[in-house]
Amino acid sequence: MGVHADRGDILSDHDAVALGALVAEGEVSPLELVEAAIARAESVNDRINAVVTRDYDRAREYARLLTASGSGAGGSVAEGSGPFHGVPILIKDMGVVAGLRTGFGSASMADSAPATADDAVVGMIRGFGMTMPATTTTPEFGLTCSTEFPDTPPTRNPWNTAHTAAGSSGGSAAMVAAGVVPMAHGGDGGGSLRLPASACGLVGLKPSRHRLIGLEGDDKMPVEIGVPGVMTRTVRDTCAFMAEAERHFHTPKLPPLGLVERPIERPLRVGVLIDVPTDAFVEPEVRSAAEATIALLESLGHRVERIESPIGRQFEQDFILYWAFLALALQRGGRKIIHRDFDPAGLSLFVADLAAYALRNMHRMPTAVRRLRRTTQVLTDGLGANDVLLTPTAARRTPELGFFDINQRFDELMPKMAHWACYTPMANTSGLPAISLPLAHDDELNLPIGMQFVARMGQERLLLELALQLEAAQPFRRLG
């Protein structure tokens, strides 16, 4: 029922940290790893449709350069010191890669010229000494929670190809779940790392606001909701990525993170939130998965307390309006803020509807922005004496393809997205860190069910220590 790229090669049994160690020990070369990743991508892509641009020849050349130099080929970290030297990674098609066209999943970028330089995040990853053989699919400018397109085939979930890989980092999630690479790049503005991680059975951490190096212009947004990150199959890989990223960039606004290597060694107080003050319906299978996670936490000595949502009913409408404002800004200013070759005529009907909704409701924007900015304090206060908050990552099991079809009008598609993704946006508007872990599985549909944990600002270490403990207590299920 699932799609997996296992070819009995060097990628079969190793996460990214293990592969980096093998390169460092001379057991395998960066070229061997990138060739294996390319072969794996080609073996599954016709079934899951997750590749946008193949950059195989340049990846091979870069791997040869890494092999010859033993360094990140221009990265800022000392030669051979990084854990990911020579390891392949895939880049979401919203990351700007020098020499490639960035499509943003949209026909509006069909005629755009190749980039002349990496963006800050891609440049950081290149500095790790990682090879980047391809870019992966994303829905139009990341504005829907399923990687589907107006007139081309969708990206399919490798666990069950009738279902979505979610979005907006759906292509990256699908390729990691299918075993093509151990780690892939993405971004999270409303759940775009955590939802695909949940749908595809991966670890997906949304870091605290300003924890990782940002993109130009992010700090000028009325509410900074977007952050970069990765999805992985092991917590260890996410820990190593965050530590390596901190070596390249650290803000004094947050406590140092360092390398998280050990599980939590003390009991935590965990607040549990399942029912939110919206019209979202929590599926019985998701509710059961949350209850099983509560039992797991209690078996490990953690104290669990059910709490009421600190975020009021108005939050959903405020976030929808802000999401629509992003579409309006894109429609009106895309040539300036995205690319000079951006063509607004190529935007989908849904994104045009989003922009129109924002335009009709611009008088509400100042008040909505003020309330969204307050969610940092509201959510922090709502944790009370609890160390972390537990919620499902999504309110229902991952839907079939077509449920979030981008050809739907705003009034039809937006309520579906808001109800399914009712738990994730509060971490974006508040800036608090949140992680989705594949702690449950639906055997009827053969689909993972993710659980989300949220902590106070800057407390990624706590989330990762807890994640290491949960992974050891209940190893994550994998395809293959």
C-alpha positions in Angstrom: 0.0 0.0 0.0 2.9 2.3 0.6 5.6 3.7 -1.6 9.2 3.3 -0.5 12.5 3.8 -2.2 14.6 1.1 -0.4 17.1 -0.2 -2.9 19.5 -1.9 -0.5 22.0 0.9 -0.7 23.9 3.0 1.8 20.8 5.1 2.6 18.7 2.1 3.8 19.5 2.0 7.5 20.9 5.4 8.4 19.7 8.8 9.5 21.5 12.0 8.4 23.8 12.0 11.5 24.9 8.4 10.8 25.5 9.2 7.2 27.6 12.2 8.1 29.7 10.0 10.4 30.3 7.5 7.7 31.5 10.3 5.4 33.8 11.6 8.1 35.2 8.1 8.7 35.8 7.6 5.0 33.4 4.7 4.8 31.3 6.4 2.1 31.8 9.4 -0.2 29.5 12.3 -0.7 29.2 11.3 -4.4 28.0 7.8 -3.4 25.3 9.3 -1.2 24.1 11.8 -3.8 24.0 9.0 -6.4 21.9 6.9 -4.1 19.5 9.7 -3.4 19.1 10.5 -7.1 18.4 6.8 -7.8 15.9 6.7 -5.0 14.1 9.9 -6.2 13.8 8.5 -9.7 12.4 5.2 -8.4 9.5 6.7 -6.6 8.7 10.1 -8.1 6.4 8.9 -10.8 4.2 7.5 -8.0 4.3 10.4 -5.5 5.1 13.5 -7.7 7.3 15.4 -5.3 10.2 16.6 -7.4 10.1 20.0 -9.1 13.6 20.7 -10.5 16.2 18.0 -10.9 19.7 19.5 -10.3 21.5 16.2 -10.4 24.6 17.2 -12.4 25.4 20.1 -10.2 24.8 18.0 -7.1 27.2 15.4 -8.4 29.8 18.1 -9.1 29.4 19.6 -5.7 29.8 16.1 -4.1 33.0 15.6 -6.0 34.2 19.0 -4.7 33.3 18.0 -1.1 35.1 14.8 -1.5 38.2 16.5 -2.7 38.2 19.4 -0.2 36.8 17.8 2.9 35.0 21.0 3.6 31.7 22.8 3.1 33.1 24.4 -0.1 32.7 28.0 1.1 30.6 27.5 4.3 31.5 29.3 7.4 32.0 26.3 9.6 35.6 24.9 10.0 36.6 22.2 7.6 35.1 18.8 8.2 33.5 19.9 11.5 29.9 19.6 10.6 27.7 16.5 11.1 26.1 16.7 7.7 29.1 17.0 5.5 28.3 15.2 2.2 24.7 14.3 3.2 22.0 14.9 0.6 19.0 17.1 1.4 16.1 18.3 -0.7 15.0 22.0 -0.8 11.3 23.1 -0.9 10.5 25.1 -4.0 10.1 28.2 -1.9 13.8 28.2 -1.0 15.9 30.2 -3.4 18.8 28.1 -4.9 21.4 29.9 -7.0 21.1 28.8 -10.6 17.6 27.5 -10.3 14.2 29.0 -11.0 12.1 29.3 -7.8 8.6 28.3 -8.8 6.7 28.7 -5.5 4.2 26.2 -6.8 2.6 28.8 -9.0 2.0 29.5 -12.7 2.7 33.1 -11.8 6.4 32.2 -11.7 6.5 30.2 -14.9 8.6 32.7 -16.7 10.9 33.7 -13.9 14.7 33.7 -14.4 17.0 31.5 -12.3 18.3 33.0 -9.1 21.7 34.5 -9.0 22.3 33.6 -5.3 21.1 31.4 -2.5 18.7 32.8 0.0 20.0 33.0 3.6 18.6 29.6 4.7 19.7 27.7 1.6 23.1 29.3 1.9 23.3 28.1 5.5 22.5 24.6 4.4 25.1 24.7 1.6 27.5 25.8 4.3 26.8 22.6 6.2 28.4 20.8 3.2 25.1 19.2 2.2 24.3 18.3 -1.4 21.0 19.5 -2.9 20.0 17.3 -5.8 16.5 18.5 -6.3 13.7 20.9 -5.2 10.4 19.6 -4.0 6.8 20.5 -4.6 4.8 23.1 -2.6 1.3 24.5 -3.2 1.0 28.0 -4.6 3.1 30.2 -2.3 2.4 27.9 0.6 -1.1 29.2 0.9 -3.0 25.8 1.1 -2.5 22.9 3.4 -2.3 20.3 0.6 0.3 20.1 -2.1 -2.2 20.2 -5.0 -2.2 22.3 -8.1 -4.8 23.9 -10.4 -4.0 21.8 -13.5 -1.1 19.4 -12.8 -0.9 16.2 -10.7 -0.8 16.5 -6.9 1.9 15.2 -4.6 0.8 11.9 -3.0 1.3 10.6 0.5 3.7 7.6 0.3 1.9 5.9 3.1 -1.4 5.9 1.1 -1.2 7.5 -2.3 -5.0 8.3 -2.4 -4.3 10.8 0.4 -2.5 14.2 0.5 1.0 14.6 1.8 -0.3 17.9 3.3 1.3 21.2 2.8 2.9 23.4 2.3 6.1 21.4 2.7 4.4 18.4 1.2 6.9 17.4 -1.4 9.8 17.4 1.1 7.8 15.4 3.6 6.8 12.8 1.0 10.4 12.3 -0.1 11.7 11.9 3.4 8.9 9.4 4.3 9.5 7.5 1.1 13.2 7.1 2.1 14.7 9.2 -0.6 16.7 11.4 1.8 16.8 11.4 5.6 16.1 15.1 5.9 14.4 17.8 3.8 14.0 21.6 4.0 10.7 23.4 4.5 9.1 26.3 6.2 6.2 26.9 8.6 3.8 29.8 8.5 0.6 28.1 9.8 1.6 24.5 10.2 3.5 23.9 6.9 6.2 21.8 8.6 4.1 20.2 11.3 1.1 19.2 9.1 3.2 17.4 6.5 5.2 15.8 9.2 2.0 14.5 10.8 0.6 13.3 7.5 3.8 11.5 6.5 5.0 10.2 9.9 7.9 12.5 10.5 9.5 14.8 13.1 8.6 18.4 12.3 9.9 21.2 14.5 8.7 24.8 14.1 11.4 26.7 16.0 10.8 29.8 18.0 10.5 33.1 16.2 14.1 34.3 15.4 15.7 31.0 16.5 17.0 30.4 12.9 18.4 32.8 10.4 15.5 34.5 8.6 14.7 35.7 5.1 15.0 39.3 4.0 11.8 41.2 4.7 10.3 38.8 7.3 10.9 41.3 10.1 8.8 43.9 8.3 5.6 41.8 8.3 2.8 43.0 10.7 3.0 39.6 12.4 6.0 37.4 11.9 4.5 33.9 11.4 6.9 32.1 9.1 10.1 30.2 10.1 12.3 27.8 8.2 13.1 24.3 9.3 13.5 20.7 8.3 11.5 17.4 8.6 13.3 14.2 9.6 12.7 10.6 10.4 14.6 10.8 13.7 14.6 13.2 16.6 18.4 13.0 16.6 18.6 14.5 13.1 16.4 17.4 14.1 18.6 18.0 17.2 21.8 18.0 15.1 20.3 20.4 12.5 19.3 22.9 15.2 22.7 22.8 16.8 24.5 23.2 13.5 22.2 26.1 12.5 23.0 27.8 15.8 26.7 27.6 14.9 25.9 29.8 11.9 23.4 32.1 13.5 22.4 32.8 17.1 20.2 35.6 18.4 20.7 37.0 21.9 17.0 37.3 22.2 16.8 33.5 23.0 18.7 31.2 25.3 21.4 29.1 23.6 20.2 25.7 22.5 23.3 23.6 21.8 23.2 20.0 20.8 20.4 18.0 22.5 21.7 14.5 23.0 19.8 13.1 26.1 16.1 12.5 26.8 14.4 14.5 29.5 15.3 13.2 32.9 12.6 14.9 35.0 8.8 14.7 35.0 7.0 17.5 33.2 3.7 19.1 33.7 1.7 18.7 30.4 -1.4 20.7 29.6 -3.7 18.9 27.2 -5.9 20.7 24.7 -8.1 18.7 22.4 -11.2 20.7 22.0 -10.7 24.2 20.5 -13.3 27.0 20.4 -14.1 26.7 16.7 -16.4 24.6 14.6 -13.6 22.1 14.0 -14.7 18.5 14.5 -12.1 16.3 16.1 -12.3 12.8 14.6 -12.7 9.9 17.0 -9.5 8.3 15.7 -7.6 11.5 16.4 -9.1 11.8 19.8 -8.2 8.2 20.6 -4.6 8.9 19.4 -4.4 11.9 21.8 -5.7 9.7 24.7 -3.1 7.1 23.9 -0.4 9.8 24.0 -1.6 10.9 27.3 -1.3 7.4 28.6 2.2 7.2 27.3 3.2 10.4 29.0 1.7 9.3 32.3 3.6 5.9 32.0 6.8 7.9 31.8 6.0 9.8 34.9 4.7 13.1 33.5 1.8 14.8 35.1 -1.0 15.5 32.7 -3.7 18.2 33.1 -6.6 18.9 30.7 -6.9 22.7 30.1 -9.3 25.0 28.3 -8.1 26.8 25.2 -6.4 30.1 26.1 -7.0 31.2 22.5 -10.6 32.5 21.9 -13.0 31.9 19.1 -12.0 35.1 17.4 -8.5 33.8 16.7 -9.6 31.7 13.7 -11.1 34.6 11.9 -8.2 36.9 12.7 -5.7 34.4 11.3 -7.8 33.8 8.2 -7.9 37.5 7.5 -4.1 37.8 8.0 -3.6 34.8 5.7 -5.7 36.6 3.1 -3.7 39.7 3.6 -0.6 37.8 2.6 -2.3 36.8 -0.6 -3.3 40.4 -1.3 0.2 41.6 -0.6 1.5 39.0 -3.1 -1.1 39.9 -5.7 -0.4 43.6 -5.5 3.4 43.6 -4.8 4.7 40.3 -6.0 7.0 41.8 -8.5 8.8 43.7 -5.7 8.6 41.2 -2.9 9.0 37.9 -4.8 10.6 38.4 -8.2 10.6 40.9 -11.0 9.1 38.2 -13.3 6.1 37.5 -11.1 2.9 37.6 -13.1 -0.3 38.0 -11.0 -2.4 36.8 -13.9 -1.0 33.3 -13.2 -2.4 33.1 -9.6 -5.1 30.5 -9.0 -8.7 31.2 -8.4 -8.4 30.4 -4.7 -5.5 32.8 -4.1 -7.3 35.5 -6.1 -10.3 34.8 -3.8 -8.1 35.1 -0.7 -6.8 38.5 -1.9 -10.3 39.7 -2.6 -11.5 38.6 0.9 -8.6 40.7 2.4 -9.5 43.7 0.3 -13.1 43.6 1.4 -12.1 43.3 5.0 -9.1 45.7 5.3 -11.0 47.8 7.8 -10.7 44.8 10.2 -7.0 44.3 9.8 -5.5 46.7 12.4 -7.6 45.1 15.2 -6.9 41.6 13.9 -3.2 42.3 13.9 -3.3 43.7 17.4 -5.0 40.6 18.7 -2.7 38.2 16.8 0.3 40.0 18.3 -1.1 39.4 21.8 -1.2 35.6 21.3 2.4 35.4 22.5 1.4 36.5 26.0 -2.0 34.8 25.9 -0.6 31.4 25.0 2.3 31.7 27.4 -0.1 32.6 30.2 -2.4 29.8 29.2 0.3 27.3 29.9 0.0 28.2 33.5 2.1 25.9 35.7 2.5 23.5 32.8 5.9 23.0 31.0 4.4 22.1 27.6 1.1 21.9 25.8 -0.1 18.8 24.0 -2.6 18.9 21.1 -3.2 16.7 18.1 -1.4 18.2 15.1 -4.6 18.1 13.0 -8.2 17.6 13.9 -8.8 14.7 11.6 -6.9 12.0 9.8 -5.1 13.1 6.6 -7.8 13.7 4.0 -7.9 12.2 0.5 -6.6 14.2 -2.4 -9.2 16.6 -3.7 -10.6 17.5 -0.3 -8.3 20.6 -0.3 -8.4 21.0 -4.1 -7.1 24.5 -4.8 -9.7 25.0 -7.6 -12.3 25.5 -4.9 -13.6 28.9 -4.1 -12.6 30.6 -0.8 -15.9 30.0 0.9 -15.6 26.2 0.3 -11.9 25.6 0.8 -11.0 28.0 3.6 -13.3 26.5 6.3 -12.0 23.0 5.5 -8.4 24.2 6.0 -9.2 26.1 9.1 -11.0 23.2 10.7 -8.3 20.6 9.9 -5.4 22.9 10.8 -7.1 24.3 13.9 -4.1 23.6 16.3 -1.0 24.7 14.5 -1.5 28.5 13.7 -1.4 29.6 17.3 2.3 28.7 17.5 3.0 30.8 14.5 1.3 33.9 15.7 2.7 33.6 19.2 6.2 32.6 17.9 6.4 29.8 20.4 8.2 26.6 19.4 6.2 23.5 18.5 7.0 20.0 17.3 4.9 17.3 15.7 5.8 13.7 16.5 4.5 10.6 14.7 3.1 9.0 17.9 0.0 7.3 16.4 -1.1 5.4 13.3 -4.4 4.7 11.8 -4.3 1.1 10.5 -7.6 1.4 8.6 -6.1 4.0 6.2 -2.5 3.2 6.8 -1.8 6.8 7.7 0.3 8.4 10.5 -1.3 10.7 13.1 0.9 13.3 14.6 0.8 14.8 18.1 1.9 18.4 18.7 3.8 19.7 21.7 4.2 23.5 22.3 6.6 25.1 24.8 7.5 28.6 25.9 9.6 30.9 23.8 13.1 29.6 23.3 12.4 26.2 24.9 13.3 24.0 21.9 15.7 22.1 24.2 12.8 21.0 26.4 10.7 19.9 23.4 13.6 18.0 21.9 14.5 16.3 25.2 10.9 15.2 25.5 10.8 14.0 21.9 13.9 11.9 22.4 12.2 10.3 25.4 9.0 9.6 23.5 10.9 8.2 20.5 12.8 5.8 22.7 9.7 4.7 24.6 7.6 4.2 21.5 9.8 4.0 18.3 8.3 5.8 15.3 6.8 3.6 12.6 8.5 3.8 9.2 7.7 2.8 5.7 9.8 0.1 4.1 
